[in-house]
Amino acid sequence: MHTRIVFNFVAVFLYCLFSAQTYEIHYTSSYNGKAITDQPSTIVWVNEKENFILNSTIKEQKSSYPYEITKVEKSSNTIVSYAFLKPGSIISSSDTESVGKQNFELTNETKKILGYQCKKAVTKVNSNTIEVWYTNDLKLKGGPSVLGQNLGLVLEVERNKNSLITASSIKKIKTTGIENIIKGNIQTTDQLGYKDLLWKSRFTTLNVFENETINFSDASKSDDKIKRYANGTIILKKIKFPEITEGENIFVELKQQSNGDAYDRTGTVFFIPQDKEKSFFDGLEKGVKALPVYENGNGKQYYGVTATDNYSPAMEMMRFFTAFGIQKFNHIQLKGKDWQTISPYRQDITELKPAISGKELWIGTFIGNYDKGGHRVSLDITIHKSDQTVNKNNTAIPLFNTLNIMEMAGQDYSTMFNKDKGLLVDFTLDKDLKNAQLRYTTTGHGGWENGDEFVPKANSIFVDGNAVFSFVPWRTDCGSYRLYNPASGNFQDGLSSSDLSRSNWCPGTVTNPDFIPLGDLKAGKHTIQVKIPQGPTEGTSFSSWNVSGILLGVQ
């Protein structure tokens, strides 16, 4: 009797010891046969109860934020994801379904990995072919990802025959120390909320405007957060930019809806340089005539459009065009048309980094309209760490911006291209400028059949009197955005107004800048000139061209 009790005790002890045994598996990664050495290796802690998937820097508690740890609870096939967003901020989410939904084609192929007999299973994920090699020799289930958790212990995963992760070592360990990593208050959320919070933690967001109205009304007034000018058609907010490193990209994102205005309107997101005695802010505060005047001999005066020795024009970050009445006029029904509810505009502005990094600047948005309801907008600027270094310029100099942002406060339309002189700007470089480029944004306007909105016109750029570039800015893809334009007029020929090709813009889209190479420019005085064969005035109808130019390069 006594012997039987001792035997049972030992058996239970050995079973508990075996079942509690935890293994640590290290995995190495390669791509097209070349080892990936600039990333931490994947680590899996596995036992009969649960698995943890992490990496070597997380184990050493040296990982930069944000980072993730995945736990798989064996009894319920539950995947618990932990995201460490910043010190003291951990979120988690649970998934009880995805492991059970995995489907594999089991094959008869075998091979040995680290001395363990492995079998191959194949599955497809988002059009990717995944081959999983797993072993049952250790009587455990787990792996370097959530794939194959119910097959056995996954020792190798190959994707599309080129991306490979392979177990490099397996050892028994007494304890994982996971309790020293996953600790403190943990906020639980649903899976979509988890993914959203994790995604947003990967970059810096500067919120500029949130659901603000841009309209035309005497009732539009500034407050302690938002300044409003030109009867509410311009909104401004001061934003402090962090120091932005070479390996970071910058994006501007605007979301817009109609709040009463049914028409397509010119819009721009801009900032105001304050590096000289005068700035565009002086015009907003004191009136447009407080700004330097440009004249080209056509008898008109254009205020604030060109740089001078003591003035920098507004620097355009993104030009956009509102759609015909999106959201507000979605009640207009057409068979087979399910209208979009918001116009998203998003653009990479990394090349403007030298002009904004570490500075506190007025950021503005303008939509030209005479509607009391107008439009509603939200604006964010995001800064992302990136390995992509496309824009290597360390200089961004504003030269001209003819878009009449203060239209509703008396700033004239840019009709200066009706003279051969066009737009001529003098500027002085303190230092040589290498690999100079002109960031040039252009759109033609004049909304009748002979107006320049609908007539292709060549834009020609001259530097120091020499022609350097000429092209015809023209968009033929406007019909692609029909579902953003519920209030767009329909014609007898079966087209909608929003379908028509235009001079570099479409209702509901962003106009991309062109980057015109200028070569190397020596220190000293230079001129830059823009010529466009602007169409003639017909009665009260006239054409105009909104062009902005920023000089980029390396000093």
ChimeraX attribute file (.defattr): number of C-alpha atoms within 10 A of each C-alpha:
attribute: neighborCount
match mode: 1-to-1
recipient: residues
	/A:1	6
	/A:2	6
	/A:3	8
	/A:4	9
	/A:5	10
	/A:6	11
	/A:7	12
	/A:8	11
	/A:9	12
	/A:10	12
	/A:11	12
	/A:12	12
	/A:13	12
	/A:14	12
	/A:15	12
	/A:16	11
	/A:17	11
	/A:18	12
	/A:19	14
	/A:20	15
	/A:21	16
	/A:22	23
	/A:23	20
	/A:24	19
	/A:25	22
	/A:26	21
	/A:27	22
	/A:28	19
	/A:29	22
	/A:30	15
	/A:31	14
	/A:32	9
	/A:33	11
	/A:34	11
	/A:35	12
	/A:36	14
	/A:37	10
	/A:38	6
	/A:39	11
	/A:40	16
	/A:41	17
	/A:42	23
	/A:43	23
	/A:44	25
	/A:45	25
	/A:46	26
	/A:47	21
	/A:48	17
	/A:49	15
	/A:50	19
	/A:51	26
	/A:52	25
	/A:53	21
	/A:54	21
	/A:55	22
	/A:56	17
	/A:57	16
	/A:58	17
	/A:59	16
	/A:60	9
	/A:61	11
	/A:62	9
	/A:63	15
	/A:64	12
	/A:65	13
	/A:66	18
	/A:67	19
	/A:68	19
	/A:69	18
	/A:70	21
	/A:71	20
	/A:72	27
	/A:73	16
	/A:74	17
	/A:75	9
	/A:76	11
	/A:77	17
	/A:78	18
	/A:79	22
	/A:80	16
	/A:81	21
	/A:82	22
	/A:83	24
	/A:84	22
	/A:85	20
	/A:86	12
	/A:87	9
	/A:88	10
	/A:89	13
	/A:90	21
	/A:91	20
	/A:92	21
	/A:93	19
	/A:94	18
	/A:95	14
	/A:96	14
	/A:97	12
	/A:98	12
	/A:99	18
	/A:100	13
	/A:101	8
	/A:102	15
	/A:103	13
	/A:104	17
	/A:105	10
	/A:106	13
	/A:107	10
	/A:108	7
	/A:109	10
	/A:110	14
	/A:111	13
	/A:112	13
	/A:113	17
	/A:114	12
	/A:115	8
	/A:116	14
	/A:117	14
	/A:118	23
	/A:119	21
	/A:120	21
	/A:121	21
	/A:122	18
	/A:123	18
	/A:124	15
	/A:125	10
	/A:126	5
	/A:127	8
	/A:128	11
	/A:129	14
	/A:130	20
	/A:131	21
	/A:132	24
	/A:133	27
	/A:134	29
	/A:135	24
	/A:136	15
	/A:137	12
	/A:138	11
	/A:139	11
	/A:140	23
	/A:141	23
	/A:142	28
	/A:143	32
	/A:144	28
	/A:145	16
	/A:146	18
	/A:147	20
	/A:148	26
	/A:149	22
	/A:150	18
	/A:151	21
	/A:152	20
	/A:153	23
	/A:154	27
	/A:155	27
	/A:156	23
	/A:157	25
	/A:158	19
	/A:159	18
	/A:160	12
	/A:161	14
	/A:162	11
	/A:163	15
	/A:164	22
	/A:165	22
	/A:166	21
	/A:167	21
	/A:168	15
	/A:169	14
	/A:170	15
	/A:171	10
	/A:172	12
	/A:173	12
	/A:174	10
	/A:175	13
	/A:176	15
	/A:177	9
	/A:178	12
	/A:179	9
	/A:180	10
	/A:181	14
	/A:182	14
	/A:183	10
	/A:184	11
	/A:185	10
	/A:186	15
	/A:187	13
	/A:188	15
	/A:189	14
	/A:190	13
	/A:191	14
	/A:192	10
	/A:193	14
	/A:194	19
	/A:195	16
	/A:196	11
	/A:197	15
	/A:198	20
	/A:199	12
	/A:200	13
	/A:201	17
	/A:202	15
	/A:203	16
	/A:204	14
	/A:205	16
	/A:206	16
	/A:207	13
	/A:208	21
	/A:209	23
	/A:210	13
	/A:211	13
	/A:212	15
	/A:213	24
	/A:214	29
	/A:215	29
	/A:216	23
	/A:217	16
	/A:218	10
	/A:219	10
	/A:220	20
	/A:221	13
	/A:222	13
	/A:223	8
	/A:224	6
	/A:225	10
	/A:226	15
	/A:227	17
	/A:228	21
	/A:229	20
	/A:230	23
	/A:231	20
	/A:232	26
	/A:233	28
	/A:234	27
	/A:235	26
	/A:236	24
	/A:237	17
	/A:238	16
	/A:239	17
	/A:240	14
	/A:241	16
	/A:242	14
	/A:243	12
	/A:244	18
	/A:245	13
	/A:246	18
	/A:247	14
	/A:248	16
	/A:249	23
	/A:250	21
	/A:251	17
	/A:252	20
	/A:253	17
	/A:254	22
	/A:255	17
	/A:256	25
	/A:257	27
	/A:258	27
	/A:259	21
	/A:260	18
	/A:261	24
	/A:262	24
	/A:263	21
	/A:264	24
	/A:265	18
	/A:266	22
	/A:267	21
	/A:268	23
	/A:269	23
	/A:270	19
	/A:271	24
	/A:272	22
	/A:273	24
	/A:274	18
	/A:275	11
	/A:276	11
	/A:277	10
	/A:278	20
	/A:279	22
	/A:280	26
	/A:281	20
	/A:282	15
	/A:283	19
	/A:284	19
	/A:285	10
	/A:286	10
	/A:287	16
	/A:288	22
	/A:289	16
	/A:290	17
	/A:291	23
	/A:292	22
	/A:293	15
	/A:294	19
	/A:295	15
	/A:296	17
	/A:297	13
	/A:298	14
	/A:299	8
	/A:300	14
	/A:301	17
	/A:302	23
	/A:303	23
	/A:304	31
	/A:305	28
	/A:306	26
	/A:307	21
	/A:308	20
	/A:309	11
	/A:310	11
	/A:311	22
	/A:312	27
	/A:313	30
	/A:314	30
	/A:315	25
	/A:316	27
	/A:317	23
	/A:318	24
	/A:319	26
	/A:320	24
	/A:321	23
	/A:322	29
	/A:323	31
	/A:324	27
	/A:325	26
	/A:326	31
	/A:327	23
	/A:328	20
	/A:329	21
	/A:330	20
	/A:331	11
	/A:332	12
	/A:333	12
	/A:334	10
	/A:335	5
	/A:336	6
	/A:337	13
	/A:338	12
	/A:339	19
	/A:340	16
	/A:341	19
	/A:342	18
	/A:343	22
	/A:344	17
	/A:345	20
	/A:346	17
	/A:347	18
	/A:348	16
	/A:349	17
	/A:350	23
	/A:351	21
	/A:352	23
	/A:353	23
	/A:354	19
	/A:355	19
	/A:356	20
	/A:357	14
	/A:358	13
	/A:359	15
	/A:360	14
	/A:361	18
	/A:362	20
	/A:363	22
	/A:364	25
	/A:365	27
	/A:366	26
	/A:367	26
	/A:368	25
	/A:369	23
	/A:370	15
	/A:371	17
	/A:372	19
	/A:373	18
	/A:374	24
	/A:375	27
	/A:376	19
	/A:377	21
	/A:378	18
	/A:379	22
	/A:380	16
	/A:381	21
	/A:382	16
	/A:383	20
	/A:384	17
	/A:385	15
	/A:386	11
	/A:387	10
	/A:388	10
	/A:389	11
	/A:390	10
	/A:391	16
	/A:392	15
	/A:393	22
	/A:394	16
	/A:395	19
	/A:396	22
	/A:397	22
	/A:398	24
	/A:399	25
	/A:400	26
	/A:401	25
	/A:402	26
	/A:403	26
	/A:404	21
	/A:405	29
	/A:406	24
	/A:407	18
	/A:408	18
	/A:409	16
	/A:410	14
	/A:411	22
	/A:412	18
	/A:413	19
	/A:414	22
	/A:415	23
	/A:416	25
	/A:417	20
	/A:418	20
	/A:419	15
	/A:420	15
	/A:421	16
	/A:422	19
	/A:423	24
	/A:424	18
	/A:425	17
	/A:426	15
	/A:427	17
	/A:428	13
	/A:429	14
	/A:430	11
	/A:431	12
	/A:432	14
	/A:433	22
	/A:434	17
	/A:435	15
	/A:436	22
	/A:437	23
	/A:438	23
	/A:439	23
	/A:440	19
	/A:441	22
	/A:442	23
	/A:443	22
	/A:444	25
	/A:445	24
	/A:446	20
	/A:447	14
	/A:448	14
	/A:449	9
	/A:450	16
	/A:451	21
	/A:452	24
	/A:453	25
	/A:454	20
	/A:455	18
	/A:456	19
	/A:457	18
	/A:458	14
	/A:459	18
	/A:460	16
	/A:461	22
	/A:462	17
	/A:463	17
	/A:464	12
	/A:465	11
	/A:466	11
	/A:467	13
	/A:468	14
	/A:469	14
	/A:470	15
	/A:471	11
	/A:472	13
	/A:473	18
	/A:474	21
	/A:475	16
	/A:476	14
	/A:477	14
	/A:478	20
	/A:479	17
	/A:480	11
	/A:481	17
	/A:482	21
	/A:483	19
	/A:484	27
	/A:485	30
	/A:486	26
	/A:487	25
	/A:488	24
	/A:489	13
	/A:490	12
	/A:491	9
	/A:492	6
	/A:493	6
	/A:494	8
	/A:495	13
	/A:496	17
	/A:497	19
	/A:498	27
	/A:499	21
	/A:500	16
	/A:501	19
	/A:502	24
	/A:503	22
	/A:504	23
	/A:505	26
	/A:506	27
	/A:507	27
	/A:508	27
	/A:509	19
	/A:510	20
	/A:511	20
	/A:512	17
	/A:513	21
	/A:514	14
	/A:515	16
	/A:516	17
	/A:517	15
	/A:518	20
	/A:519	13
	/A:520	14
	/A:521	19
	/A:522	14
	/A:523	13
	/A:524	11
	/A:525	12
	/A:526	15
	/A:527	14
	/A:528	20
	/A:529	18
	/A:530	21
	/A:531	20
	/A:532	23
	/A:533	16
	/A:534	26
	/A:535	19
	/A:536	15
	/A:537	15
	/A:538	11
	/A:539	6
	/A:540	5
	/A:541	12
	/A:542	19
	/A:543	23
	/A:544	25
	/A:545	23
	/A:546	18
	/A:547	21
	/A:548	26
	/A:549	26
	/A:550	22
	/A:551	21
	/A:552	28
	/A:553	24
	/A:554	16
	/A:555	16
